[in-house]
């Protein structure tokens, strides 16, 4: 895979995975969330945990891309703080859709 394609794939994957917790009532898009045996909406803390876990997954995929393209460079805490912040910015459209849009009753 060429470097440019790997970057575009990683950015698209980050965009999709950052918004997935806010667009789906299923945990990680696969398992239905249940409370006391009945289907229920996911709480915000669970959505936040999903975002953090998916950030780590996308980071691992990015590390795999970097390893397949050449040397893996060591990163400090600043790199992870910046990439987490950018990942949260990518999650903003899903957050707005879930919590800030006013929905009319039908």
MARNU-688993 format. One record per residue: z, x, y of N, C-alpha, C, O, CB in turn; residue in three letters; residue number from 1. Coordinates in nm, 2 decimals, decimal comma. Atoms other than C-alpha are relative to their C-alpha. Glycine has a CB too. Example, Ala and Ser with C-alpha at 12.3 -4.5 7.8 and 13.67 -1.06 7.14 Angstrom:
BEGIN
{pt {0,00; 0,09; -0,12}; {0,78; 1,23; -0,45}; {0,00; 0,09; 0,12}; {0,07; 0,19; 0,12}; {0,12; -0,10; 0,00}; 'ALA'; 1},
{pt {0,00; -0,09; -0,11}; {0,71; 1,37; -0,11}; {0,08; -0,08; 0,11}; {0,09; -0,03; 0,22}; {-0,14; 0,04; 0,05}; 'SER'; 2},
This chain:
BEGIN
{pt {0,00; 0,08; -0,12}; {0,00; 0,00; 0,00}; {0,00; 0,09; 0,12}; {0,08; 0,19; 0,13}; {0,12; -0,10; 0,00}; 'UNK'; 1},
{pt {0,01; -0,07; -0,12}; {-0,09; 0,13; 0,34}; {0,12; -0,03; 0,09}; {0,18; -0,14; 0,08}; {-0,13; -0,02; 0,08}; 'UNK'; 2},
{pt {-0,12; 0,01; -0,08}; {0,18; 0,18; 0,60}; {-0,01; -0,13; 0,09}; {0,09; -0,20; 0,11}; {0,02; 0,12; 0,09}; 'UNK'; 3},
{pt {0,02; 0,12; -0,09}; {0,04; -0,09; 0,84}; {0,02; -0,13; -0,07}; {0,09; -0,22; -0,02}; {-0,14; 0,01; 0,07}; 'UNK'; 4},
{pt {-0,01; 0,12; 0,08}; {0,02; -0,35; 0,57}; {0,15; -0,02; -0,04}; {0,20; -0,13; -0,04}; {-0,09; 0,01; -0,13}; 'UNK'; 5},
{pt {-0,14; 0,00; 0,03}; {0,38; -0,26; 0,46}; {0,08; -0,05; 0,11}; {0,17; -0,13; 0,09}; {0,05; 0,13; -0,05}; 'UNK'; 6},
{pt {-0,08; 0,04; -0,12}; {0,51; -0,31; 0,81}; {-0,02; -0,15; 0,03}; {0,07; -0,22; 0,05}; {-0,05; 0,08; 0,12}; 'UNK'; 7},
{pt {0,03; 0,14; -0,02}; {0,33; -0,65; 0,85}; {0,07; -0,09; -0,11}; {0,12; -0,19; -0,08}; {-0,15; -0,03; 0,00}; 'UNK'; 8},
{pt {-0,07; 0,08; 0,11}; {0,46; -0,77; 0,51}; {0,15; -0,01; 0,02}; {0,21; -0,11; 0,00}; {-0,04; 0,06; -0,14}; 'UNK'; 9},
{pt {-0,14; -0,01; -0,02}; {0,81; -0,66; 0,59}; {0,04; -0,09; 0,12}; {0,14; -0,16; 0,11}; {0,05; 0,14; 0,03}; 'UNK'; 10},
{pt {-0,03; 0,09; -0,11}; {0,81; -0,84; 0,93}; {-0,02; -0,14; -0,03}; {0,07; -0,22; 0,00}; {-0,09; 0,04; 0,12}; 'UNK'; 11},
{pt {0,02; 0,14; 0,05}; {0,67; -1,16; 0,78}; {0,11; -0,04; -0,09}; {0,16; -0,15; -0,08}; {-0,14; -0,01; -0,06}; 'UNK'; 12},
{pt {-0,11; 0,03; 0,09}; {0,92; -1,14; 0,50}; {0,13; -0,02; 0,07}; {0,21; -0,11; 0,04}; {0,01; 0,11; -0,11}; 'UNK'; 13},
{pt {-0,12; 0,01; -0,08}; {1,20; -1,09; 0,75}; {0,00; -0,13; 0,08}; {0,11; -0,20; 0,09}; {0,02; 0,12; 0,10}; 'UNK'; 14},
{pt {0,00; 0,13; -0,08}; {1,09; -1,39; 0,96}; {0,02; -0,12; -0,09}; {0,10; -0,21; -0,06}; {-0,14; -0,01; 0,06}; 'UNK'; 15},
{pt {-0,02; 0,11; 0,09}; {1,07; -1,62; 0,66}; {0,14; 0,00; -0,05}; {0,21; -0,11; -0,05}; {-0,10; 0,01; -0,12}; 'UNK'; 16},
{pt {-0,13; 0,00; 0,06}; {1,40; -1,51; 0,50}; {0,11; -0,02; 0,11}; {0,22; -0,07; 0,08}; {0,03; 0,13; -0,07}; 'UNK'; 17},
{pt {-0,10; 0,03; -0,11}; {1,59; -1,52; 0,84}; {0,01; -0,14; 0,03}; {0,12; -0,19; 0,06}; {-0,04; 0,08; 0,12}; 'UNK'; 18},
{pt {-0,01; 0,14; -0,03}; {1,50; -1,88; 0,89}; {0,03; -0,09; -0,12}; {0,06; -0,21; -0,11}; {-0,13; -0,04; 0,06}; 'UNK'; 19},
{pt {-0,02; 0,08; 0,12}; {1,53; -2,00; 0,53}; {0,14; -0,06; -0,01}; {0,15; -0,18; -0,04}; {-0,01; 0,09; -0,12}; 'UNK'; 20},
{pt {-0,13; 0,07; 0,00}; {1,91; -2,07; 0,55}; {0,01; -0,12; 0,09}; {0,09; -0,21; 0,06}; {0,11; 0,10; 0,03}; 'UNK'; 21},
{pt {-0,01; 0,11; -0,09}; {1,86; -2,30; 0,84}; {-0,10; -0,11; -0,03}; {-0,08; -0,22; 0,02}; {-0,02; 0,05; 0,14}; 'UNK'; 22},
{pt {0,10; 0,10; 0,03}; {1,56; -2,48; 0,71}; {0,02; -0,07; -0,13}; {-0,05; -0,17; -0,16}; {-0,14; 0,06; 0,00}; 'UNK'; 23},
{pt {-0,02; 0,06; 0,14}; {1,69; -2,56; 0,36}; {0,15; -0,03; -0,02}; {0,23; 0,04; 0,03}; {-0,05; 0,10; -0,11}; 'UNK'; 24},
{pt {-0,14; 0,04; 0,03}; {2,00; -2,74; 0,24}; {0,04; 0,07; -0,13}; {0,16; 0,05; -0,18}; {0,02; -0,15; -0,01}; 'UNK'; 25},
{pt {-0,03; -0,07; 0,12}; {1,98; -2,53; -0,08}; {0,05; 0,14; 0,03}; {0,00; 0,21; 0,12}; {-0,12; 0,00; -0,10}; 'UNK'; 26},
{pt {-0,05; -0,14; -0,01}; {2,17; -2,20; -0,12}; {-0,10; 0,09; -0,05}; {-0,15; 0,09; -0,16}; {0,14; 0,01; -0,08}; 'UNK'; 27},
{pt {0,11; -0,09; 0,03}; {1,92; -1,92; -0,11}; {-0,13; -0,07; -0,03}; {-0,21; -0,01; -0,10}; {0,04; 0,10; -0,11}; 'UNK'; 28},
{pt {0,12; 0,07; 0,02}; {1,65; -2,18; -0,12}; {-0,02; -0,05; -0,14}; {-0,13; -0,10; -0,18}; {-0,12; 0,08; 0,04}; 'UNK'; 29},
{pt {0,02; 0,04; 0,14}; {1,71; -2,25; -0,49}; {0,11; -0,09; -0,06}; {0,08; -0,18; -0,13}; {0,00; 0,13; -0,08}; 'UNK'; 30},
{pt {-0,11; 0,07; 0,06}; {2,06; -2,39; -0,57}; {0,05; -0,11; 0,09}; {0,08; -0,08; 0,21}; {0,11; 0,10; -0,04}; 'UNK'; 31},
{pt {-0,05; 0,11; -0,08}; {2,17; -2,73; -0,44}; {0,15; 0,02; 0,03}; {0,22; 0,05; -0,06}; {-0,03; -0,14; -0,06}; 'UNK'; 32},
{pt {-0,14; -0,01; -0,04}; {2,50; -2,71; -0,25}; {0,07; -0,13; -0,03}; {0,02; -0,24; 0,02}; {0,01; 0,04; 0,15}; 'UNK'; 33},
{pt {-0,08; 0,12; 0,03}; {2,76; -2,95; -0,38}; {0,14; 0,02; 0,04}; {0,20; 0,13; 0,02}; {-0,02; -0,04; -0,16}; 'UNK'; 34},
{pt {-0,14; 0,00; -0,03}; {3,10; -3,04; -0,26}; {0,06; -0,11; -0,08}; {0,02; -0,23; -0,06}; {0,03; -0,01; 0,15}; 'UNK'; 35},
{pt {-0,07; 0,10; 0,09}; {3,33; -3,22; -0,51}; {-0,10; -0,08; -0,09}; {-0,09; -0,19; -0,11}; {0,07; -0,11; 0,09}; 'UNK'; 36},
{pt {0,10; 0,06; 0,10}; {3,03; -3,28; -0,74}; {-0,11; -0,08; 0,07}; {-0,21; -0,12; 0,00}; {0,07; -0,09; -0,09}; 'UNK'; 37},
{pt {0,11; 0,08; -0,06}; {2,82; -3,46; -0,48}; {-0,08; 0,09; 0,09}; {-0,02; 0,18; 0,15}; {0,06; -0,12; 0,08}; 'UNK'; 38},
{pt {0,08; -0,08; -0,09}; {2,53; -3,32; -0,28}; {0,06; -0,01; 0,14}; {0,10; -0,11; 0,19}; {-0,15; -0,04; 0,00}; 'UNK'; 39},
{pt {-0,05; 0,00; -0,14}; {2,64; -3,21; 0,07}; {-0,08; 0,10; 0,08}; {-0,15; 0,18; 0,03}; {0,15; 0,04; 0,00}; 'UNK'; 40},
{pt {0,06; -0,10; -0,09}; {2,51; -3,02; 0,37}; {0,07; 0,13; 0,00}; {0,20; 0,13; -0,02}; {-0,01; -0,06; 0,15}; 'UNK'; 41},
{pt {-0,07; -0,13; 0,00}; {2,58; -2,65; 0,39}; {0,08; 0,02; 0,12}; {0,03; -0,02; 0,23}; {-0,11; 0,11; -0,02}; 'UNK'; 42},
{pt {-0,08; -0,03; -0,12}; {2,85; -2,54; 0,62}; {-0,06; 0,12; 0,07}; {-0,14; 0,20; 0,01}; {0,15; 0,02; -0,03}; 'UNK'; 43},
{pt {0,05; -0,11; -0,07}; {2,77; -2,29; 0,89}; {0,03; 0,14; -0,05}; {-0,05; 0,23; -0,06}; {0,04; 0,00; 0,15}; 'UNK'; 44},
{pt {-0,04; -0,13; 0,06}; {2,97; -2,01; 0,73}; {-0,09; 0,04; -0,12}; {-0,11; 0,16; -0,14}; {0,15; 0,00; -0,04}; 'UNK'; 45},
{pt {0,08; -0,03; 0,11}; {2,76; -2,04; 0,42}; {-0,14; 0,04; 0,04}; {-0,20; 0,13; -0,02}; {-0,01; -0,12; -0,10}; 'UNK'; 46},
{pt {0,13; -0,04; -0,05}; {2,44; -2,02; 0,62}; {0,00; 0,15; 0,06}; {-0,09; 0,22; 0,04}; {-0,05; -0,10; 0,12}; 'UNK'; 47},
{pt {-0,02; -0,14; -0,05}; {2,57; -1,70; 0,79}; {0,01; 0,10; -0,11}; {-0,05; 0,21; -0,10}; {0,13; 0,00; 0,09}; 'UNK'; 48},
{pt {0,00; -0,09; 0,12}; {2,65; -1,55; 0,45}; {-0,13; 0,02; -0,05}; {-0,17; 0,13; -0,09}; {0,10; -0,05; -0,10}; 'UNK'; 49},
{pt {0,14; -0,01; 0,05}; {2,30; -1,63; 0,34}; {-0,08; 0,10; 0,08}; {-0,16; 0,18; 0,03}; {-0,06; -0,14; -0,01}; 'UNK'; 50},
{pt {0,08; -0,09; -0,09}; {2,15; -1,46; 0,65}; {0,04; 0,15; -0,03}; {-0,05; 0,23; -0,03}; {0,03; -0,04; 0,14}; 'UNK'; 51},
{pt {-0,04; -0,14; 0,02}; {2,36; -1,14; 0,59}; {-0,05; 0,05; -0,14}; {-0,09; 0,16; -0,15}; {0,15; 0,01; 0,00}; 'UNK'; 52},
{pt {0,05; -0,04; 0,14}; {2,27; -1,13; 0,21}; {-0,15; 0,02; 0,01}; {-0,20; 0,12; -0,05}; {0,04; -0,10; -0,11}; 'UNK'; 53},
{pt {0,15; -0,01; -0,01}; {1,90; -1,19; 0,29}; {-0,04; 0,12; 0,08}; {-0,14; 0,19; 0,06}; {-0,06; -0,12; 0,05}; 'UNK'; 54},
{pt {0,02; -0,12; -0,08}; {1,92; -0,91; 0,56}; {0,01; 0,12; -0,09}; {-0,08; 0,21; -0,08}; {0,10; 0,01; 0,11}; 'UNK'; 55},
{pt {-0,01; -0,12; 0,09}; {2,04; -0,67; 0,29}; {-0,12; 0,01; -0,10}; {-0,17; 0,11; -0,13}; {0,13; -0,01; -0,08}; 'UNK'; 56},
{pt {0,12; 0,00; 0,09}; {1,76; -0,78; 0,05}; {-0,12; 0,05; 0,07}; {-0,20; 0,13; 0,01}; {-0,02; -0,15; -0,05}; 'UNK'; 57},
{pt {0,12; -0,05; -0,07}; {1,49; -0,73; 0,31}; {0,02; 0,15; 0,04}; {-0,08; 0,22; 0,03}; {-0,02; -0,09; 0,13}; 'UNK'; 58},
{pt {-0,02; -0,14; -0,02}; {1,65; -0,40; 0,40}; {-0,03; 0,09; -0,12}; {-0,09; 0,19; -0,11}; {0,14; 0,03; 0,05}; 'UNK'; 59},
{pt {0,03; -0,06; 0,12}; {1,63; -0,30; 0,04}; {-0,15; 0,01; -0,03}; {-0,20; 0,11; -0,08}; {0,07; -0,06; -0,12}; 'UNK'; 60},
{pt {0,15; 0,00; 0,02}; {1,26; -0,40; 0,02}; {-0,06; 0,10; 0,10}; {-0,15; 0,17; 0,06}; {-0,05; -0,14; 0,02}; 'UNK'; 61},
{pt {0,05; -0,10; -0,10}; {1,20; -0,20; 0,34}; {0,03; 0,14; -0,04}; {-0,06; 0,23; -0,03}; {0,06; -0,02; 0,14}; 'UNK'; 62},
{pt {-0,03; -0,13; 0,06}; {1,37; 0,10; 0,18}; {-0,09; 0,04; -0,11}; {-0,14; 0,15; -0,12}; {0,15; 0,01; -0,05}; 'UNK'; 63},
{pt {0,09; -0,02; 0,11}; {1,15; 0,06; -0,12}; {-0,14; 0,03; 0,05}; {-0,21; 0,12; 0,00}; {-0,01; -0,12; -0,09}; 'UNK'; 64},
{pt {0,13; -0,03; -0,06}; {0,84; 0,05; 0,10}; {0,00; 0,14; 0,06}; {-0,10; 0,22; 0,04}; {-0,03; -0,10; 0,12}; 'UNK'; 65},
{pt {-0,01; -0,14; -0,06}; {0,96; 0,37; 0,28}; {-0,01; 0,10; -0,11}; {-0,07; 0,21; -0,09}; {0,13; 0,01; 0,09}; 'UNK'; 66},
{pt {0,00; -0,10; 0,11}; {1,02; 0,55; -0,05}; {-0,14; 0,01; -0,06}; {-0,17; 0,12; -0,10}; {0,10; -0,04; -0,10}; 'UNK'; 67},
{pt {0,13; -0,01; 0,06}; {0,68; 0,46; -0,18}; {-0,11; 0,06; 0,09}; {-0,21; 0,11; 0,05}; {-0,05; -0,14; -0,04}; 'UNK'; 68},
{pt {0,09; -0,06; -0,10}; {0,51; 0,58; 0,14}; {0,03; 0,15; 0,03}; {-0,06; 0,21; 0,09}; {0,00; -0,08; 0,13}; 'UNK'; 69},
{pt {-0,03; -0,14; -0,03}; {0,69; 0,91; 0,17}; {0,15; 0,03; -0,01}; {0,21; -0,03; -0,10}; {-0,05; 0,04; 0,14}; 'UNK'; 70},
{pt {-0,14; -0,03; 0,00}; {1,03; 1,05; 0,25}; {0,09; -0,11; 0,05}; {0,05; -0,18; 0,15}; {0,03; 0,13; 0,07}; 'UNK'; 71},
{pt {-0,09; 0,09; -0,06}; {1,33; 0,83; 0,30}; {0,09; 0,07; 0,09}; {0,16; 0,17; 0,05}; {0,09; -0,07; -0,12}; 'UNK'; 72},
{pt {-0,08; -0,07; -0,10}; {1,51; 0,93; 0,62}; {0,14; -0,06; 0,00}; {0,15; -0,18; 0,00}; {-0,07; -0,01; 0,14}; 'UNK'; 73},
{pt {-0,13; 0,05; -0,01}; {1,88; 0,90; 0,65}; {0,02; -0,07; 0,13}; {-0,03; -0,03; 0,24}; {0,11; 0,12; -0,01}; 'UNK'; 74},
{pt {-0,02; 0,08; -0,12}; {2,00; 0,64; 0,90}; {0,15; -0,01; 0,03}; {0,23; -0,01; -0,06}; {-0,06; -0,14; -0,01}; 'UNK'; 75},
{pt {-0,14; 0,02; -0,04}; {2,32; 0,61; 1,10}; {0,03; -0,15; 0,02}; {-0,05; -0,24; 0,00}; {0,03; 0,08; 0,13}; 'UNK'; 76},
{pt {-0,04; 0,14; -0,02}; {2,52; 0,30; 1,18}; {-0,08; -0,07; 0,11}; {-0,10; -0,19; 0,11}; {0,15; -0,01; 0,04}; 'UNK'; 77},
{pt {0,08; 0,06; -0,11}; {2,31; 0,25; 1,50}; {-0,13; -0,07; -0,05}; {-0,16; -0,18; 0,00}; {-0,04; 0,11; 0,10}; 'UNK'; 78},
{pt {0,12; 0,06; 0,06}; {2,00; 0,18; 1,29}; {0,03; -0,14; -0,06}; {-0,04; -0,23; -0,03}; {-0,06; 0,09; -0,10}; 'UNK'; 79},
{pt {-0,03; 0,13; 0,07}; {2,17; -0,09; 1,09}; {0,05; -0,10; 0,10}; {0,02; -0,22; 0,09}; {0,11; 0,02; -0,10}; 'UNK'; 80},
{pt {-0,04; 0,10; -0,10}; {2,33; -0,25; 1,40}; {-0,12; -0,05; 0,07}; {-0,13; -0,17; 0,10}; {0,09; 0,07; 0,10}; 'UNK'; 81},
{pt {0,12; 0,05; -0,07}; {1,99; -0,27; 1,57}; {-0,08; -0,09; -0,09}; {-0,13; -0,19; -0,04}; {-0,08; 0,12; 0,05}; 'UNK'; 82},
{pt {0,09; 0,08; 0,09}; {1,80; -0,40; 1,27}; {0,07; -0,14; -0,03}; {0,00; -0,24; -0,05}; {-0,03; 0,07; -0,13}; 'UNK'; 83},
{pt {-0,06; 0,13; 0,02}; {2,07; -0,67; 1,21}; {-0,01; -0,08; 0,12}; {-0,03; -0,21; 0,10}; {0,15; 0,03; -0,03}; 'UNK'; 84},
{pt {0,02; 0,07; -0,12}; {2,05; -0,77; 1,57}; {-0,15; -0,06; 0,00}; {-0,16; -0,18; 0,04}; {0,03; 0,08; 0,12}; 'UNK'; 85},
{pt {0,14; 0,05; 0,00}; {1,67; -0,80; 1,54}; {-0,02; -0,11; -0,11}; {-0,10; -0,20; -0,08}; {-0,10; 0,12; -0,03}; 'UNK'; 86},
{pt {0,00; 0,11; 0,10}; {1,71; -1,00; 1,22}; {0,06; -0,13; 0,04}; {0,00; -0,23; 0,02}; {0,07; 0,05; -0,13}; 'UNK'; 87},
{pt {-0,06; 0,12; -0,05}; {1,94; -1,24; 1,39}; {-0,09; -0,06; 0,11}; {-0,10; -0,19; 0,12}; {0,13; 0,03; 0,06}; 'UNK'; 88},
{pt {0,10; 0,06; -0,10}; {1,68; -1,28; 1,67}; {-0,11; -0,07; -0,07}; {-0,16; -0,18; -0,03}; {-0,06; 0,12; 0,09}; 'UNK'; 89},
{pt {0,10; 0,07; 0,08}; {1,42; -1,37; 1,41}; {0,05; -0,13; -0,06}; {-0,03; -0,22; -0,08}; {-0,05; 0,10; -0,12}; 'UNK'; 90},
{pt {-0,06; 0,12; 0,05}; {1,66; -1,63; 1,28}; {0,02; -0,11; 0,10}; {0,06; -0,22; 0,07}; {0,13; 0,03; -0,07}; 'UNK'; 91},
{pt {-0,03; 0,10; -0,11}; {1,69; -1,80; 1,62}; {-0,08; -0,13; -0,01}; {-0,03; -0,23; 0,02}; {-0,03; 0,07; 0,13}; 'UNK'; 92},
{pt {0,07; 0,13; 0,01}; {1,41; -2,05; 1,57}; {0,06; -0,10; -0,10}; {0,06; -0,22; -0,08}; {-0,15; 0,02; -0,03}; 'UNK'; 93},
{pt {-0,06; 0,08; 0,10}; {1,57; -2,18; 1,25}; {0,13; -0,06; 0,05}; {0,17; -0,18; 0,03}; {0,02; 0,07; -0,13}; 'UNK'; 94},
{pt {-0,13; 0,04; -0,06}; {1,91; -2,20; 1,43}; {-0,02; -0,11; 0,10}; {0,05; -0,21; 0,10}; {0,07; 0,12; 0,06}; 'UNK'; 95},
{pt {0,03; 0,10; -0,10}; {1,76; -2,39; 1,72}; {-0,04; -0,13; -0,07}; {0,00; -0,24; -0,03}; {-0,11; 0,05; 0,09}; 'UNK'; 96},
{pt {0,04; 0,12; 0,07}; {1,59; -2,64; 1,48}; {0,11; -0,07; -0,06}; {0,12; -0,19; -0,06}; {-0,11; 0,04; -0,10}; 'UNK'; 97},
{pt {-0,11; 0,06; 0,08}; {1,90; -2,70; 1,28}; {0,11; -0,05; 0,09}; {0,16; -0,16; 0,07}; {0,07; 0,10; -0,09}; 'UNK'; 98},
{pt {-0,12; 0,03; -0,07}; {2,17; -2,71; 1,55}; {-0,03; -0,05; 0,15}; {0,06; -0,12; 0,21}; {0,09; 0,11; 0,01}; 'UNK'; 99},
{pt {0,02; 0,03; -0,14}; {2,01; -2,75; 1,90}; {-0,10; -0,12; 0,03}; {-0,09; -0,18; 0,14}; {-0,04; 0,12; 0,07}; 'UNK'; 100},
{pt {0,09; 0,11; -0,02}; {1,73; -3,00; 1,86}; {0,07; -0,14; -0,01}; {0,15; -0,16; -0,10}; {-0,12; 0,00; -0,10}; 'UNK'; 101},
{pt {-0,06; 0,14; 0,00}; {1,83; -3,36; 1,94}; {-0,10; -0,08; -0,09}; {-0,22; -0,09; -0,07}; {0,01; -0,06; 0,14}; 'UNK'; 102},
{pt {0,08; 0,09; 0,09}; {1,71; -3,59; 1,66}; {0,03; -0,14; 0,03}; {0,14; -0,18; 0,05}; {0,03; 0,04; -0,15}; 'UNK'; 103},
{pt {-0,01; 0,14; -0,02}; {1,64; -3,95; 1,71}; {0,02; -0,07; -0,13}; {-0,04; -0,03; -0,23}; {-0,12; -0,06; 0,08}; 'UNK'; 104},
{pt {-0,02; 0,08; 0,12}; {1,76; -4,21; 1,46}; {-0,12; -0,08; -0,03}; {-0,18; -0,14; 0,06}; {0,13; -0,09; 0,01}; 'UNK'; 105},
{pt {0,12; 0,08; 0,04}; {1,48; -4,38; 1,27}; {0,04; -0,12; -0,07}; {-0,05; -0,20; -0,11}; {-0,10; 0,08; -0,08}; 'UNK'; 106},
